[in-house]
Amino acid sequence: MIDFVLEIIGVPCHPDSLYQGYTDPQLYRQDILNAPPTDGLWGDDRTDEDQIGASYPELEWAMEMSALGKKEADFSGREKEVFLIYQRFHNANKHKMLPI
């Protein structure tokens, strides 16, 4: 059964693969590793970036800027747009991060 599951997720199931700790990138299908992130909920080609409006590297940048105390007024153009996207998601999910 494990062989079947591993083949579904793209791990070739030759005997050595079970003993290599799944750390060898050659064990995984490159099309899966290189695929753009998606939640797969919509049955179409929408990526996370399409749904969010920013890439993960852009969101990481915005998170760093926020941690440095930067504000919306510190940016313009795409930087401002990404910063506002990050702030909107961060504020909407802040309740999940704060202790009760």
ROMIDO-610660 format. One line per field, with one value per residue (C-alpha): residue number from 1; residue in three letters; chain; y, z, x. Coordinates in steps of 0.02 Angstrom, whole numbers. Example, Ala and Ser with C-alpha at 12.3 -4.5 7.8 and 13.67 -1.06 7.14 Angstrom:
<rs>
i = 1 2
aa = ALA SER
ch = A A
Y = -225 -53
Z = 390 357
X = 615 684
</rs>
This chain:
<rs>
i = 1 2 3 4 5 6 7 8 9 10 11 12 13 14 15 16 17 18 19 20 21 22 23 24 25 26 27 28 29 30 31 32 33 34 35 36 37 38 39 40 41 42 43 44 45 46 47 48 49 50 51 52 53 54 55 56 57 58 59 60 61 62 63 64 65 66 67 68 69 70 71 72 73 74 75 76 77 78 79 80 81 82 83 84 85 86 87 88 89 90 91 92 93 94 95 96 97 98 99 100
aa = MET ILE ASP PHE VAL LEU GLU ILE ILE GLY VAL PRO CYS HIS PRO ASP SER LEU TYR GLN GLY TYR THR ASP PRO GLN LEU TYR ARG GLN ASP ILE LEU ASN ALA PRO PRO THR ASP GLY LEU TRP GLY ASP ASP ARG THR ASP GLU ASP GLN ILE GLY ALA SER TYR PRO GLU LEU GLU TRP ALA MET GLU MET SER ALA LEU GLY LYS LYS GLU ALA ASP PHE SER GLY ARG GLU LYS GLU VAL PHE LEU ILE TYR GLN ARG PHE HIS ASN ALA ASN LYS HIS LYS MET LEU PRO ILE
ch = A A A A A A A A A A A A A A A A A A A A A A A A A A A A A A A A A A A A A A A A A A A A A A A A A A A A A A A A A A A A A A A A A A A A A A A A A A A A A A A A A A A A A A A A A A A A A A A A A A A A
Y = 0 123 96 146 305 354 333 445 586 562 457 316 156 62 -27 103 248 187 195 364 464 553 687 652 774 646 539 666 715 883 937 923 1011 1152 1173 1340 1327 1302 1248 1139 1181 1262 1134 1264 1335 1469 1476 1542 1697 1723 1709 1810 1941 1925 1794 1710 1803 1967 1922 1875 2045 2131 2030 2087 2268 2257 2182 2331 2448 2510 2584 2600 2778 2713 2630 2665 2565 2375 2380 2475 2357 2203 2282 2316 2138 2070 2188 2138 1952 1978 2081 1959 1814 1901 1822 1652 1709 1795 1696 1690
Z = 0 42 -132 -210 -104 -140 -327 -320 -243 -367 -270 -376 -278 -308 -154 -120 -113 52 131 67 186 44 45 -128 -249 -388 -302 -336 -498 -554 -623 -447 -366 -493 -500 -440 -270 -276 -153 -288 -225 -380 -517 -628 -652 -516 -418 -242 -319 -429 -278 -157 -279 -228 -235 -80 -98 -108 47 141 95 159 319 347 312 436 567 540 580 402 357 198 173 159 -9 -181 -335 -325 -155 -81 -163 -94 78 84 28 167 296 245 265 423 505 452 531 681 798 758 820 982 1142 1209
X = 0 139 211 45 32 210 185 32 134 275 401 471 453 611 681 816 691 621 793 853 745 657 792 859 775 797 666 528 445 512 344 272 420 415 226 161 76 -112 -245 -325 -500 -571 -538 -455 -281 -288 -127 -104 -26 -180 -295 -190 -128 54 191 261 428 331 230 389 461 303 310 490 443 299 414 530 385 358 190 88 151 330 293 224 177 188 275 129 4 93 113 -75 -115 -5 -81 -258 -223 -121 -258 -394 -299 -222 -351 -274 -104 -150 -175 -351
</rs>
